């Protein structure tokens, strides 16, 4: 008897493993219901949902080149209805209130200088010797060149310090 993919039939659970359950099918064949195909909800232990000797309705989902039969229990029953999640529609006032409260909390937790600074203003006091903020309108190439030169000078300083430390070791023995 050739099994047809999509066929739904009655079977009996013959074994349970941590990765699924083996089911005996009519005609002396058996197949595997993978743990992900046992139920619509999360399954951490197959034995919580099935027991050996239990009669189950299964759907043939595939037969591989080695004639192994993959079965599904969850595809034989419709998925459970999800409860309506209230308050998430854009026009709903409760959604708007909760979003406004979240924004208010994030503003309250922001540092004071960020809240006090207006657009385009920097409210931090400047000392006489403080450097002016960098120009933000420089091109990507300019920023990349500046980064590369700063990076190279930092690496050179680090390497000089590393070489001087290495020279001190192993001498005078």
PLY file of the C-alpha trace (Angstrom):
ply
format ascii 1.0
element vertex 173
property float x
property float y
property float z
element edge 172
property int vertex1
property int vertex2
end_header
0.00 0.00 0.00
1.56 3.30 -1.10
1.00 6.19 1.30
-0.26 9.39 -0.22
1.09 12.72 1.02
-1.75 14.63 2.66
-3.64 11.46 3.63
-5.16 11.51 7.10
-5.40 8.19 8.93
-5.70 6.63 12.36
-2.55 5.30 14.05
-1.34 4.05 17.38
1.61 5.52 19.32
4.26 2.81 19.68
7.14 4.78 21.13
8.04 8.20 22.53
11.44 9.84 22.28
12.69 13.30 23.18
12.39 14.36 19.53
8.96 12.93 18.71
6.72 9.86 18.70
6.60 6.77 16.52
3.15 5.83 15.24
2.07 2.47 13.78
-0.02 2.94 10.65
-2.43 0.60 8.83
-0.64 -1.86 6.55
2.19 -2.60 8.99
4.08 0.66 8.35
5.20 3.19 10.95
6.15 6.84 10.87
7.51 9.60 13.05
5.63 12.60 14.41
8.36 15.15 15.07
8.05 17.14 18.32
7.27 20.27 16.28
4.27 18.50 14.71
2.66 17.24 17.93
0.63 20.32 18.93
0.02 23.94 17.99
1.49 25.06 21.31
5.10 24.74 22.45
6.03 21.14 23.27
9.02 20.58 25.54
8.17 16.97 26.45
6.24 14.76 24.02
5.02 12.52 26.85
2.98 15.44 28.21
0.84 15.24 25.06
1.01 11.57 24.01
1.32 8.15 25.64
2.29 4.73 24.28
-0.76 2.84 23.05
-2.78 6.02 22.45
-4.79 6.13 19.24
-4.13 9.31 17.24
-5.18 10.83 13.96
-2.15 11.71 11.79
-1.49 13.33 8.43
1.26 12.12 6.10
3.41 15.16 5.37
6.29 13.49 3.54
7.97 10.23 2.60
11.72 10.53 2.02
14.02 8.55 -0.30
14.64 5.98 2.45
10.86 5.42 2.68
10.70 7.05 6.14
7.28 8.51 6.79
6.95 11.93 8.42
3.63 12.53 10.14
1.81 15.41 11.78
-0.84 15.45 14.46
-1.27 19.23 14.62
-2.15 19.45 10.91
-5.21 17.24 11.50
-6.85 19.77 13.82
-7.53 23.45 13.13
-5.28 25.87 15.01
-6.83 27.32 18.17
-8.30 30.78 17.86
-6.07 33.44 19.20
-7.74 35.70 21.74
-8.35 39.22 20.51
-5.63 41.49 21.78
-7.34 44.68 22.83
-5.85 48.13 22.78
-3.42 47.73 19.90
-5.30 49.38 17.08
-4.04 52.81 16.13
-7.46 54.46 16.51
-8.05 52.99 19.95
-7.77 55.58 22.73
-6.26 53.13 25.22
-3.45 52.43 22.76
-2.85 56.16 22.36
-2.81 56.72 26.14
-0.33 53.89 26.74
1.93 55.15 23.95
1.81 58.70 25.36
2.67 57.38 28.84
5.66 55.49 27.42
6.94 58.61 25.70
6.47 60.63 28.87
8.45 58.04 30.89
11.31 58.08 28.40
11.43 61.89 28.43
11.44 61.95 32.24
14.34 59.52 32.42
16.42 61.49 29.90
19.27 63.62 31.27
18.21 67.16 32.18
20.47 68.89 29.66
18.86 66.94 26.81
15.41 67.95 27.91
16.35 71.61 28.37
18.21 72.04 25.11
16.10 73.44 22.35
16.50 72.52 18.71
19.89 73.60 17.48
21.02 74.76 20.94
23.57 73.23 23.22
22.76 74.06 26.84
26.08 72.83 28.27
28.30 75.60 29.62
31.53 76.16 27.74
34.82 77.09 29.28
36.97 79.67 27.57
39.47 77.07 26.33
36.91 74.53 25.16
37.06 73.54 21.53
34.09 74.29 19.33
31.97 71.27 18.35
33.01 69.54 15.15
31.30 70.40 11.96
28.58 67.86 11.20
28.21 68.77 7.55
31.53 67.21 6.50
31.37 64.52 3.89
31.80 60.84 4.60
35.24 60.86 2.97
36.40 63.66 5.27
35.12 61.83 8.34
36.77 58.61 7.19
40.12 60.34 6.62
39.96 61.96 10.05
39.11 58.63 11.70
41.90 56.80 9.89
44.53 59.39 10.85
43.40 59.39 14.51
43.39 55.61 14.53
46.86 55.37 13.00
48.32 57.82 15.53
46.75 55.90 18.45
48.10 52.62 17.11
51.56 54.13 16.66
51.58 55.32 20.29
50.47 51.90 21.50
53.10 50.12 19.40
55.89 52.42 20.67
54.91 51.61 24.26
54.77 47.89 23.50
58.21 47.88 21.87
59.80 49.69 24.81
58.31 47.19 27.25
59.56 44.25 25.15
63.12 45.62 25.03
63.36 45.53 28.81
62.66 41.78 29.02
65.38 39.17 28.62
68.29 41.62 29.00
70.88 41.38 31.67
70.76 37.58 32.09
0 1
1 2
2 3
3 4
4 5
5 6
6 7
7 8
8 9
9 10
10 11
11 12
12 13
13 14
14 15
15 16
16 17
17 18
18 19
19 20
20 21
21 22
22 23
23 24
24 25
25 26
26 27
27 28
28 29
29 30
30 31
31 32
32 33
33 34
34 35
35 36
36 37
37 38
38 39
39 40
40 41
41 42
42 43
43 44
44 45
45 46
46 47
47 48
48 49
49 50
50 51
51 52
52 53
53 54
54 55
55 56
56 57
57 58
58 59
59 60
60 61
61 62
62 63
63 64
64 65
65 66
66 67
67 68
68 69
69 70
70 71
71 72
72 73
73 74
74 75
75 76
76 77
77 78
78 79
79 80
80 81
81 82
82 83
83 84
84 85
85 86
86 87
87 88
88 89
89 90
90 91
91 92
92 93
93 94
94 95
95 96
96 97
97 98
98 99
99 100
100 101
101 102
102 103
103 104
104 105
105 106
106 107
107 108
108 109
109 110
110 111
111 112
112 113
113 114
114 115
115 116
116 117
117 118
118 119
119 120
120 121
121 122
122 123
123 124
124 125
125 126
126 127
127 128
128 129
129 130
130 131
131 132
132 133
133 134
134 135
135 136
136 137
137 138
138 139
139 140
140 141
141 142
142 143
143 144
144 145
145 146
146 147
147 148
148 149
149 150
150 151
151 152
152 153
153 154
154 155
155 156
156 157
157 158
158 159
159 160
160 161
161 162
162 163
163 164
164 165
165 166
166 167
167 168
168 169
169 170
170 171
171 172
